[in-house]
Amino acid sequence: MNFRLPEKALQTILRLGVYVFLALACYLLFGFVLQNLPMAIAAPLLVFCAAGVSNELAMRIYERRSLVDLGLVWNPSSIRNVLLGMAGGVVAALFVTLGPVLEGAAEITRVAGQPVDWGAVVVLLVILLFGAMGEELLLRGYGFQVLMATLGPFGTILPVSVLFAFLHAGNPHVTLLALVNTGLWGVLLGYAFYRSGDLWLPIGLHVGWNWVLPLLGANLSGLTMNVTGYTMQWKVASVWSGGEYGPEGGLATSLVVVLLFAWLALKAPVRRQKPFLLREQWEDQ
């Protein structure tokens, strides 16, 4: 008995394979170009450049379109969604930082002899913006949307979220709970794309969260940045604080991600758009 995959499945496998090849090739290319930059600057720029070019090439090759059609069209709905996402990310980050401070579970202290380096703060915010946009393009861009067109949201968001967690497995001070929380964030960001139909909502969530933590002196995904002259000191067990990994490794983040998901699903006034690769599914809804 001969078994043959459906034509749509074969096309999906081919396109996904080409996209992964392009992403890896661009990663190696830009890794070589950016190798002389400090790691803190090179790593986010590497992801941004590799993701942007690989998505652009995949869209040109298969769709005769540009990466803008992956959900980066800029219009009033996009502005609303990115600001909404940033607000959600900022509030969530404040919940896991200032919340414990108000409860006496942590304190934000001044580092002796370290003034605020405003130039470094601006550079940090720009770098984190590029890093967040790059990760969203890489993991919620062409490959993600091609899979969603074939497998649907459930069959796409969960496995890509596992991949999102796996890509953070090499971060300093990583723990099992940190990886679980990263996977939960992956589910949230994937759902944010599905909810809005654009990449601006997940980008806003990602940027808002990534900006607040280091500005308040908390570690971000295991990385200590120390540009504001402040640091967070915790008085509770690492299962809550996340230890050296930062709040993303603690149960407070687990809770806030669930709350963010509920907010997006039930209350957030998101304006839904129609991504090109999912236009047929979106029109049926």
C-alpha positions as CSV (number, residue, x, y, z in Angstrom):
1,M,0.0,0.0,0.0
2,N,1.5,3.3,-1.1
3,F,1.2,6.3,1.2
4,R,1.4,9.8,-0.2
5,L,1.2,13.0,1.7
6,P,-1.4,15.5,0.5
7,E,-0.1,18.1,-1.9
8,K,-0.7,20.9,0.6
9,A,1.3,19.1,3.3
10,L,4.2,18.6,0.9
11,Q,4.1,22.3,-0.1
12,T,4.1,23.3,3.6
13,I,7.1,21.0,4.3
14,L,9.0,22.4,1.4
15,R,8.3,26.0,2.2
16,L,9.1,25.5,5.9
17,G,12.4,23.7,5.0
18,V,13.4,26.5,2.7
19,Y,12.6,29.1,5.3
20,V,14.6,27.3,8.0
21,F,17.5,27.0,5.5
22,L,17.3,30.7,4.7
23,A,17.2,31.6,8.4
24,L,20.2,29.5,9.3
25,A,22.2,30.8,6.3
26,C,21.4,34.4,7.2
27,Y,22.3,33.7,10.8
28,L,25.7,32.5,9.8
29,L,26.2,35.4,7.3
30,F,25.3,38.1,9.8
31,G,27.1,36.3,12.6
32,F,30.3,36.8,10.5
33,V,29.5,40.4,9.7
34,L,28.7,41.4,13.3
35,Q,31.3,39.2,15.0
36,N,33.5,42.2,16.1
37,L,30.6,44.0,18.0
38,P,30.1,43.4,21.8
39,M,27.9,40.4,22.4
40,A,25.2,42.4,24.1
41,I,24.7,44.4,20.8
42,A,25.6,41.7,18.3
43,A,23.1,39.1,19.5
44,P,19.9,41.1,19.2
45,L,21.0,42.6,15.9
46,L,22.0,39.2,14.6
47,V,18.5,37.9,15.3
48,F,16.8,41.0,13.8
49,C,18.9,40.9,10.6
50,A,18.7,37.2,10.1
51,A,14.9,37.1,10.7
52,G,14.2,40.2,8.5
53,V,16.2,39.0,5.5
54,S,15.1,35.3,5.6
55,N,11.4,36.4,5.9
56,E,11.8,38.8,3.1
57,L,13.4,36.2,0.8
58,A,10.8,33.6,1.7
59,M,8.0,36.0,0.9
60,R,9.6,37.1,-2.4
61,I,10.3,33.5,-3.5
62,Y,6.9,32.0,-2.8
63,E,4.4,34.8,-2.5
64,R,5.8,37.6,-4.7
65,R,5.2,39.8,-1.6
66,S,7.4,41.5,1.0
67,L,7.7,40.8,4.8
68,V,5.3,43.7,5.4
69,D,2.5,41.3,4.3
70,L,3.4,39.0,7.3
71,G,1.5,41.3,9.6
72,L,3.7,44.4,9.6
73,V,1.4,46.8,7.7
74,W,1.4,50.1,9.4
75,N,-2.1,51.6,9.8
76,P,-4.3,53.0,12.6
77,S,-5.2,49.4,13.7
78,S,-1.5,48.5,13.9
79,I,-0.8,51.6,16.0
80,R,-3.6,50.6,18.4
81,N,-2.4,47.0,18.6
82,V,1.3,47.8,19.3
83,L,0.4,50.4,22.0
84,L,-2.1,47.9,23.5
85,G,0.6,45.2,23.5
86,M,3.2,47.6,25.1
87,A,0.7,48.6,27.8
88,G,0.1,44.9,28.6
89,G,3.8,44.1,28.7
90,V,4.6,47.1,30.9
91,V,1.9,46.4,33.4
92,A,2.8,42.7,33.5
93,A,6.5,43.6,34.2
94,L,5.5,46.1,36.9
95,F,3.4,43.3,38.5
96,V,6.4,41.0,38.9
97,T,8.8,43.8,40.0
98,L,7.1,46.7,41.8
99,G,4.4,44.3,43.1
100,P,6.9,42.3,45.2
101,V,8.6,45.6,46.3
102,L,5.2,46.9,47.6
103,E,4.6,43.6,49.4
104,G,8.1,43.7,51.1
105,A,9.3,40.6,49.2
106,A,11.9,42.6,47.3
107,E,13.6,46.0,47.2
108,I,15.2,48.1,44.5
109,T,18.5,49.5,45.7
110,R,21.0,51.9,44.3
111,V,24.4,50.5,43.3
112,A,27.1,52.4,45.1
113,G,29.3,54.5,42.8
114,Q,27.3,53.7,39.7
115,P,25.5,56.7,38.1
116,V,22.8,56.4,35.5
117,D,24.4,56.1,32.1
118,W,21.6,57.7,30.0
119,G,23.4,57.0,26.7
120,A,23.7,53.3,27.7
121,V,20.0,53.3,28.6
122,V,19.0,54.6,25.2
123,V,21.2,52.1,23.4
124,L,19.8,49.3,25.6
125,L,16.2,50.2,24.7
126,V,17.0,50.3,21.0
127,I,18.8,47.0,21.2
128,L,15.9,45.3,23.1
129,L,13.5,46.7,20.5
130,F,15.5,45.1,17.7
131,G,15.8,41.9,19.6
132,A,12.1,41.6,20.3
133,M,11.1,42.4,16.7
134,G,13.7,39.9,15.4
135,E,12.4,37.1,17.7
136,E,8.8,37.8,16.6
137,L,9.7,37.8,12.9
138,L,11.7,34.6,13.3
139,L,9.2,32.7,15.3
140,R,5.8,34.2,14.4
141,G,6.7,35.2,10.8
142,Y,6.7,33.2,7.6
143,G,7.3,29.7,9.0
144,F,4.8,30.1,11.8
145,Q,2.1,31.5,9.4
146,V,2.7,28.8,6.8
147,L,2.2,26.2,9.5
148,M,-0.9,27.9,10.9
149,A,-2.4,27.9,7.4
150,T,-2.0,24.1,7.3
151,L,-2.3,22.9,10.9
152,G,-4.4,25.6,12.4
153,P,-3.7,27.7,15.5
154,F,-3.5,24.9,18.1
155,G,-1.3,22.7,16.0
156,T,1.1,25.6,15.4
157,I,1.2,27.7,18.6
158,L,2.1,24.8,21.0
159,P,5.1,23.3,19.1
160,V,6.5,26.7,18.2
161,S,6.2,27.7,21.8
162,V,8.3,24.7,22.8
163,L,10.9,25.8,20.2
164,F,10.8,29.3,21.7
165,A,11.6,27.8,25.1
166,F,14.3,25.6,23.7
167,L,16.1,28.6,22.1
168,H,16.5,30.0,25.6
169,A,17.9,26.8,27.1
170,G,21.4,28.1,26.9
171,N,20.8,31.3,28.7
172,P,22.8,31.9,32.0
173,H,21.2,30.6,35.2
174,V,18.3,28.9,33.3
175,T,16.0,26.6,35.2
176,L,13.2,24.3,34.4
177,L,10.6,26.8,35.6
178,A,12.3,29.5,33.5
179,L,11.9,27.3,30.4
180,V,8.2,26.5,31.3
181,N,7.5,30.3,31.6
182,T,9.3,31.0,28.3
183,G,7.1,28.4,26.7
184,L,4.0,30.0,28.3
185,W,5.2,33.4,26.9
186,G,5.5,31.6,23.5
187,V,1.9,30.5,23.7
188,L,0.8,34.1,24.7
189,L,2.7,35.7,21.8
190,G,1.4,33.1,19.4
191,Y,-2.1,33.7,20.5
192,A,-1.5,37.5,20.3
193,F,-0.8,37.1,16.6
194,Y,-3.8,34.9,16.1
195,R,-6.0,37.3,18.0
196,S,-4.8,40.4,16.1
197,G,-3.8,39.1,12.7
198,D,-0.6,41.2,12.9
199,L,2.8,41.0,14.4
200,W,2.4,44.4,16.1
201,L,0.5,43.1,19.1
202,P,3.1,40.4,20.1
203,I,5.9,42.8,19.3
204,G,4.3,45.3,21.7
205,L,3.9,42.7,24.5
206,H,7.5,41.6,24.0
207,V,9.0,45.1,24.0
208,G,7.0,46.3,26.9
209,W,8.1,43.4,29.1
210,N,11.7,43.5,27.9
211,W,12.1,47.2,28.5
212,V,10.7,47.4,32.1
213,L,12.7,44.6,33.7
214,P,16.3,45.9,33.1
215,L,15.2,49.5,33.8
216,L,14.1,48.5,37.3
217,G,17.3,46.5,37.9
218,A,15.9,43.0,37.4
219,N,17.7,40.4,35.3
220,L,16.2,39.7,31.9
221,S,16.3,36.0,30.8
222,G,19.4,35.4,32.9
223,L,21.2,38.5,31.7
224,T,22.3,41.3,34.1
225,M,22.5,44.7,32.3
226,N,23.2,47.3,35.0
227,V,22.7,50.5,33.1
228,T,20.4,52.4,35.4
229,G,22.4,52.2,38.6
230,Y,19.7,50.2,40.3
231,T,19.4,46.5,41.2
232,M,16.6,44.3,42.6
233,Q,17.3,42.4,45.8
234,W,14.8,39.6,46.7
235,K,13.8,38.4,50.1
236,V,11.8,35.3,49.0
237,A,12.7,31.9,47.6
238,S,14.0,31.7,44.0
239,V,10.9,29.7,43.0
240,W,9.0,33.1,43.3
241,S,11.8,35.5,42.4
242,G,13.4,33.5,39.6
243,G,16.8,33.7,41.3
244,E,19.7,34.8,39.1
245,Y,17.6,34.2,36.0
246,G,15.3,37.1,36.9
247,P,11.5,37.3,37.3
248,E,11.0,35.1,34.2
249,G,12.2,32.2,36.2
250,G,9.6,32.6,39.0
251,L,6.0,31.6,39.7
252,A,4.9,35.3,39.6
253,T,5.6,35.3,35.9
254,S,3.6,32.1,35.5
255,L,0.7,33.8,37.0
256,V,1.0,37.1,35.1
257,V,1.2,35.3,31.7
258,V,-2.1,33.5,32.5
259,L,-3.7,36.8,33.4
260,L,-2.4,38.4,30.2
261,F,-3.8,35.5,28.2
262,A,-7.2,36.0,29.8
263,W,-7.1,39.7,29.2
264,L,-6.3,39.2,25.5
265,A,-8.9,36.6,25.1
266,L,-11.7,38.3,26.9
267,K,-11.2,42.1,27.4
268,A,-8.5,43.6,25.3
269,P,-9.9,45.9,22.5
270,V,-7.7,44.4,19.8
271,R,-8.3,45.4,16.2
272,R,-8.1,42.3,14.0
273,Q,-6.3,42.5,10.6
274,K,-5.9,40.0,7.8
275,P,-2.4,38.5,7.3
276,F,-1.8,37.6,3.7
277,L,-0.8,34.0,4.3
278,L,-3.9,33.3,6.3
279,R,-6.3,35.3,4.2
280,E,-8.5,32.3,3.2
281,Q,-8.9,31.2,6.9
282,W,-9.6,34.7,8.1
283,E,-12.3,35.3,5.4
284,D,-14.1,32.1,6.6
285,Q,-14.4,33.4,10.1
